[in-house]
């Protein structure tokens, strides 16, 4: 859980971050997850809600979001022109190779 409201959490972390949380989480209240993420990563925080409780999200849309986030970071570190290639591009409606059969 997040520290109590008003507690000092130190200096913000200046890194891109992706946070998944669920309103159905019975271990960590969603409000705590949101508050912790937004206070620790105020400038580069992306929050995604899912309905899976206190488990990692496994639905295709969430796996894609996670993979896209990582690829965006990769592109910033290793730009397309330096690698001679680019990010994986999946045509609308096409099968996404980053998503397994059990997630479809």
Secondary structure, 3 states (H helix, E strand, C coil): CCCCCCCCCCCCCCCCEEEEEECCCCCCCHHHHHHHHHHHCCCCEEEEEECCCCCCCCCHHHHHHHHHHHHHHHHHHCCHHHHCCCCCCCCCCCCCCCCCHHHC
